């Protein structure tokens, strides 16, 4: 293996560099249905959950405003 000098922010250290072709081959096993769907729709799931969180915070704010308004009027 070769060694390479890595220049960090304030340190110098030696890293071992692996030669090409020594990595394990990627396993081509079938993934489970759940993992495949999660990977395929990850951005849609994330944006939906973020939208739900923002919507719930908005509705909670409206609810708290109405409670404060009812206490002030009543």
C-alpha positions in Angstrom: 0.0 0.0 0.0 1.1 3.5 -0.6 1.2 6.3 1.9 0.0 9.8 1.2 0.5 13.0 3.2 -2.8 14.6 4.1 -2.8 18.3 4.9 -5.4 19.1 7.4 -6.3 22.5 8.9 -3.5 22.5 11.5 -2.1 19.0 11.3 0.0 16.8 9.0 -0.7 13.1 9.0 0.0 10.1 6.8 -2.9 8.1 5.3 -2.7 4.8 3.7 -4.1 4.8 0.2 -5.6 1.6 -1.1 -4.8 0.6 -4.6 -7.6 0.4 -7.2 -9.4 -2.9 -7.4 -9.2 -3.9 -3.8 -12.7 -2.9 -2.8 -15.3 -5.6 -2.2 -17.8 -6.0 -5.0 -21.2 -4.6 -4.3 -23.7 -7.3 -3.3 -26.5 -7.7 -5.8 -28.9 -9.3 -3.4 -32.6 -8.3 -3.7 -33.5 -5.7 -1.2 -36.8 -6.0 0.7 -39.8 -4.2 -0.7 -39.8 -1.8 2.2 -36.2 -0.7 1.7 -36.7 -0.3 -2.1 -39.8 1.8 -1.6 -38.1 3.9 1.1 -35.1 4.5 -1.2 -37.3 5.4 -4.2 -39.6 7.8 -2.4 -37.2 9.2 0.2 -37.5 12.8 -0.9 -41.3 12.6 -1.2 -41.5 11.1 2.3 -39.2 13.8 3.8 -41.1 16.7 2.2 -44.5 15.2 3.3 -43.3 14.8 6.9 -41.9 18.4 6.9 -45.2 19.7 5.5 -47.2 17.9 8.1 -45.0 19.3 10.9 -45.3 22.8 9.6 -49.1 22.4 9.2 -49.5 21.0 12.7 -47.5 23.9 14.1 -49.7 26.4 12.2 -52.9 24.7 13.4 -51.6 24.7 17.0 -50.9 28.4 16.8 -54.4 29.1 15.5 -55.8 27.0 18.4 -53.8 28.8 21.0 -54.8 32.2 19.6 -58.5 31.1 19.8 -58.1 30.0 23.4 -56.4 33.3 24.3 -59.2 35.2 22.5 -61.9 33.3 24.3 -60.3 34.0 27.7 -60.0 37.7 26.9 -63.6 38.0 25.7 -65.1 35.8 28.4 
